[in-house]
């Protein structure tokens, strides 16, 4: 089986894997430089980098690389550790690079107005496969979004019933009204999507969260919602807001761990939830919502 073809098949099927490659050999080893082994998300293997205990350790490291989504390099000194004794005459050292194989990142944009159009452009440039959903034919069209994977012009509830976001999916809600935003968010927080973002003011965020909790949704479902959406770069225009949102999407995709200048007061570690009951000022209610 061709490893490269299998990598393509895995990605097209929305599955994960990790590919191990011998990148450096010094001395005698039971394989050769550039030898590859693919570990699929179900634990099965294609190819080999020499077998034995080395391969067993690489298999385990590959599983960890799939989870972290970050590459690793391992060094094996075969002439100093007896556990790598393969019964062959080996006395060398080899370096093995393990890289994650991930399915393409899919971005579902709900809404097809000005912000959505700008976000579609920047997200595609950043490598996201974009699906646009809107209930207006005049907005959700191939002419308006020619490079999208899919453009769905349909009632939101009907469209959402047909979509099953994977763990590598991203959802951004930029519809033209609070009612539609709440409908989409109700569905989104119950999916596996890695990222959920919603545009709008702090007042709108509080109102929608409270209404959905009253309906019976668990409060912790909203812990992963980025609202207001995007990094705080002072964005005002639709184009600038799209850059702020795309930057946050990239940070989520790359699993950035350092603190980021997020626009959302809601995710502050030191936030006192009791403050949510206090009156909001004009500054608090600044709206970056979609322009229909």
Secondary structure as a PSIPRED ss2 file (coil, helix, strand):
# PSIPRED VFORMAT (PSIPRED V4.0)

   1 X C   1.000  0.000  0.000
   2 X C   1.000  0.000  0.000
   3 X H   0.000  1.000  0.000
   4 X H   0.000  1.000  0.000
   5 X H   0.000  1.000  0.000
   6 X H   0.000  1.000  0.000
   7 X H   0.000  1.000  0.000
   8 X H   0.000  1.000  0.000
   9 X H   0.000  1.000  0.000
  10 X H   0.000  1.000  0.000
  11 X H   0.000  1.000  0.000
  12 X H   0.000  1.000  0.000
  13 X C   1.000  0.000  0.000
  14 X C   1.000  0.000  0.000
  15 X C   1.000  0.000  0.000
  16 X C   1.000  0.000  0.000
  17 X E   0.000  0.000  1.000
  18 X E   0.000  0.000  1.000
  19 X E   0.000  0.000  1.000
  20 X E   0.000  0.000  1.000
  21 X E   0.000  0.000  1.000
  22 X E   0.000  0.000  1.000
  23 X E   0.000  0.000  1.000
  24 X E   0.000  0.000  1.000
  25 X E   0.000  0.000  1.000
  26 X E   0.000  0.000  1.000
  27 X C   1.000  0.000  0.000
  28 X C   1.000  0.000  0.000
  29 X C   1.000  0.000  0.000
  30 X C   1.000  0.000  0.000
  31 X C   1.000  0.000  0.000
  32 X C   1.000  0.000  0.000
  33 X C   1.000  0.000  0.000
  34 X C   1.000  0.000  0.000
  35 X C   1.000  0.000  0.000
  36 X E   0.000  0.000  1.000
  37 X E   0.000  0.000  1.000
  38 X E   0.000  0.000  1.000
  39 X E   0.000  0.000  1.000
  40 X E   0.000  0.000  1.000
  41 X C   1.000  0.000  0.000
  42 X C   1.000  0.000  0.000
  43 X C   1.000  0.000  0.000
  44 X C   1.000  0.000  0.000
  45 X E   0.000  0.000  1.000
  46 X E   0.000  0.000  1.000
  47 X E   0.000  0.000  1.000
  48 X C   1.000  0.000  0.000
  49 X C   1.000  0.000  0.000
  50 X C   1.000  0.000  0.000
  51 X C   1.000  0.000  0.000
  52 X H   0.000  1.000  0.000
  53 X H   0.000  1.000  0.000
  54 X H   0.000  1.000  0.000
  55 X H   0.000  1.000  0.000
  56 X H   0.000  1.000  0.000
  57 X H   0.000  1.000  0.000
  58 X H   0.000  1.000  0.000
  59 X H   0.000  1.000  0.000
  60 X H   0.000  1.000  0.000
  61 X H   0.000  1.000  0.000
  62 X H   0.000  1.000  0.000
  63 X H   0.000  1.000  0.000
  64 X H   0.000  1.000  0.000
  65 X H   0.000  1.000  0.000
  66 X H   0.000  1.000  0.000
  67 X H   0.000  1.000  0.000
  68 X H   0.000  1.000  0.000
  69 X C   1.000  0.000  0.000
  70 X C   1.000  0.000  0.000
  71 X C   1.000  0.000  0.000
  72 X E   0.000  0.000  1.000
  73 X E   0.000  0.000  1.000
  74 X E   0.000  0.000  1.000
  75 X E   0.000  0.000  1.000
  76 X E   0.000  0.000  1.000
  77 X E   0.000  0.000  1.000
  78 X C   1.000  0.000  0.000
  79 X C   1.000  0.000  0.000
  80 X C   1.000  0.000  0.000
  81 X C   1.000  0.000  0.000
  82 X H   0.000  1.000  0.000
  83 X H   0.000  1.000  0.000
  84 X H   0.000  1.000  0.000
  85 X C   1.000  0.000  0.000
  86 X C   1.000  0.000  0.000
  87 X C   1.000  0.000  0.000
  88 X C   1.000  0.000  0.000
  89 X C   1.000  0.000  0.000
  90 X C   1.000  0.000  0.000
  91 X C   1.000  0.000  0.000
  92 X C   1.000  0.000  0.000
  93 X E   0.000  0.000  1.000
  94 X E   0.000  0.000  1.000
  95 X E   0.000  0.000  1.000
  96 X E   0.000  0.000  1.000
  97 X E   0.000  0.000  1.000
  98 X E   0.000  0.000  1.000
  99 X E   0.000  0.000  1.000
 100 X E   0.000  0.000  1.000
 101 X E   0.000  0.000  1.000
 102 X C   1.000  0.000  0.000
 103 X C   1.000  0.000  0.000
 104 X C   1.000  0.000  0.000
 105 X C   1.000  0.000  0.000
 106 X E   0.000  0.000  1.000
 107 X E   0.000  0.000  1.000
 108 X E   0.000  0.000  1.000
 109 X E   0.000  0.000  1.000
 110 X E   0.000  0.000  1.000
 111 X C   1.000  0.000  0.000
 112 X C   1.000  0.000  0.000
 113 X C   1.000  0.000  0.000
 114 X H   0.000  1.000  0.000
 115 X H   0.000  1.000  0.000
 116 X H   0.000  1.000  0.000
 117 X H   0.000  1.000  0.000
 118 X H   0.000  1.000  0.000
 119 X H   0.000  1.000  0.000
 120 X H   0.000  1.000  0.000
 121 X H   0.000  1.000  0.000
 122 X H   0.000  1.000  0.000
 123 X H   0.000  1.000  0.000
 124 X H   0.000  1.000  0.000
 125 X H   0.000  1.000  0.000
 126 X C   1.000  0.000  0.000
 127 X C   1.000  0.000  0.000
 128 X C   1.000  0.000  0.000
 129 X E   0.000  0.000  1.000
 130 X E   0.000  0.000  1.000
 131 X E   0.000  0.000  1.000
 132 X E   0.000  0.000  1.000
 133 X E   0.000  0.000  1.000
 134 X E   0.000  0.000  1.000
 135 X C   1.000  0.000  0.000
 136 X C   1.000  0.000  0.000
 137 X C   1.000  0.000  0.000
 138 X C   1.000  0.000  0.000
 139 X C   1.000  0.000  0.000
 140 X C   1.000  0.000  0.000
 141 X C   1.000  0.000  0.000
 142 X C   1.000  0.000  0.000
 143 X C   1.000  0.000  0.000
 144 X C   1.000  0.000  0.000
 145 X C   1.000  0.000  0.000
 146 X C   1.000  0.000  0.000
 147 X C   1.000  0.000  0.000
 148 X C   1.000  0.000  0.000
 149 X C   1.000  0.000  0.000
 150 X E   0.000  0.000  1.000
 151 X E   0.000  0.000  1.000
 152 X E   0.000  0.000  1.000
 153 X E   0.000  0.000  1.000
 154 X C   1.000  0.000  0.000
 155 X C   1.000  0.000  0.000
 156 X H   0.000  1.000  0.000
 157 X H   0.000  1.000  0.000
 158 X H   0.000  1.000  0.000
 159 X H   0.000  1.000  0.000
 160 X H   0.000  1.000  0.000
 161 X H   0.000  1.000  0.000
 162 X C   1.000  0.000  0.000
 163 X C   1.000  0.000  0.000
 164 X C   1.000  0.000  0.000
 165 X C   1.000  0.000  0.000
 166 X C   1.000  0.000  0.000
 167 X C   1.000  0.000  0.000
 168 X C   1.000  0.000  0.000
 169 X E   0.000  0.000  1.000
 170 X E   0.000  0.000  1.000
 171 X E   0.000  0.000  1.000
 172 X E   0.000  0.000  1.000
 173 X E   0.000  0.000  1.000
 174 X C   1.000  0.000  0.000
 175 X C   1.000  0.000  0.000
 176 X C   1.000  0.000  0.000
 177 X C   1.000  0.000  0.000
 178 X H   0.000  1.000  0.000
 179 X H   0.000  1.000  0.000
 180 X H   0.000  1.000  0.000
 181 X H   0.000  1.000  0.000
 182 X H   0.000  1.000  0.000
 183 X H   0.000  1.000  0.000
 184 X H   0.000  1.000  0.000
 185 X H   0.000  1.000  0.000
 186 X H   0.000  1.000  0.000
 187 X H   0.000  1.000  0.000
 188 X H   0.000  1.000  0.000
 189 X C   1.000  0.000  0.000
 190 X C   1.000  0.000  0.000
 191 X C   1.000  0.000  0.000
 192 X C   1.000  0.000  0.000
 193 X C   1.000  0.000  0.000
 194 X C   1.000  0.000  0.000
 195 X E   0.000  0.000  1.000
 196 X E   0.000  0.000  1.000
 197 X E   0.000  0.000  1.000
 198 X E   0.000  0.000  1.000
 199 X C   1.000  0.000  0.000
 200 X C   1.000  0.000  0.000
 201 X C   1.000  0.000  0.000
 202 X H   0.000  1.000  0.000
 203 X H   0.000  1.000  0.000
 204 X H   0.000  1.000  0.000
 205 X H   0.000  1.000  0.000
 206 X H   0.000  1.000  0.000
 207 X H   0.000  1.000  0.000
 208 X H   0.000  1.000  0.000
 209 X H   0.000  1.000  0.000
 210 X H   0.000  1.000  0.000
 211 X H   0.000  1.000  0.000
 212 X H   0.000  1.000  0.000
 213 X H   0.000  1.000  0.000
 214 X H   0.000  1.000  0.000
 215 X C   1.000  0.000  0.000
 216 X C   1.000  0.000  0.000
 217 X C   1.000  0.000  0.000
 218 X C   1.000  0.000  0.000
 219 X H   0.000  1.000  0.000
 220 X H   0.000  1.000  0.000
 221 X H   0.000  1.000  0.000
 222 X H   0.000  1.000  0.000
 223 X H   0.000  1.000  0.000
 224 X H   0.000  1.000  0.000
 225 X E   0.000  0.000  1.000
 226 X E   0.000  0.000  1.000
 227 X C   1.000  0.000  0.000
 228 X C   1.000  0.000  0.000
 229 X C   1.000  0.000  0.000
 230 X C   1.000  0.000  0.000
 231 X E   0.000  0.000  1.000
 232 X C   1.000  0.000  0.000
 233 X C   1.000  0.000  0.000
 234 X C   1.000  0.000  0.000
 235 X C   1.000  0.000  0.000
 236 X C   1.000  0.000  0.000
 237 X C   1.000  0.000  0.000
 238 X H   0.000  1.000  0.000
 239 X H   0.000  1.000  0.000
 240 X H   0.000  1.000  0.000
 241 X H   0.000  1.000  0.000
 242 X H   0.000  1.000  0.000
 243 X H   0.000  1.000  0.000
 244 X H   0.000  1.000  0.000
 245 X H   0.000  1.000  0.000
 246 X H   0.000  1.000  0.000
 247 X H   0.000  1.000  0.000
 248 X H   0.000  1.000  0.000
 249 X H   0.000  1.000  0.000
 250 X H   0.000  1.000  0.000
 251 X H   0.000  1.000  0.000
 252 X H   0.000  1.000  0.000
 253 X H   0.000  1.000  0.000
 254 X C   1.000  0.000  0.000
 255 X C   1.000  0.000  0.000
 256 X C   1.000  0.000  0.000
 257 X C   1.000  0.000  0.000
 258 X C   1.000  0.000  0.000
 259 X C   1.000  0.000  0.000
 260 X C   1.000  0.000  0.000
 261 X C   1.000  0.000  0.000
 262 X E   0.000  0.000  1.000
 263 X C   1.000  0.000  0.000
 264 X C   1.000  0.000  0.000
 265 X H   0.000  1.000  0.000
 266 X H   0.000  1.000  0.000
 267 X H   0.000  1.000  0.000
 268 X C   1.000  0.000  0.000
 269 X C   1.000  0.000  0.000
 270 X C   1.000  0.000  0.000
 271 X C   1.000  0.000  0.000
 272 X C   1.000  0.000  0.000
 273 X H   0.000  1.000  0.000
 274 X H   0.000  1.000  0.000
 275 X H   0.000  1.000  0.000
 276 X H   0.000  1.000  0.000
 277 X H   0.000  1.000  0.000
 278 X C   1.000  0.000  0.000
 279 X C   1.000  0.000  0.000
 280 X C   1.000  0.000  0.000
 281 X C   1.000  0.000  0.000
 282 X C   1.000  0.000  0.000
 283 X C   1.000  0.000  0.000
 284 X C   1.000  0.000  0.000
 285 X C   1.000  0.000  0.000
 286 X C   1.000  0.000  0.000
 287 X C   1.000  0.000  0.000
 288 X C   1.000  0.000  0.000
 289 X C   1.000  0.000  0.000
 290 X C   1.000  0.000  0.000
 291 X C   1.000  0.000  0.000
 292 X C   1.000  0.000  0.000
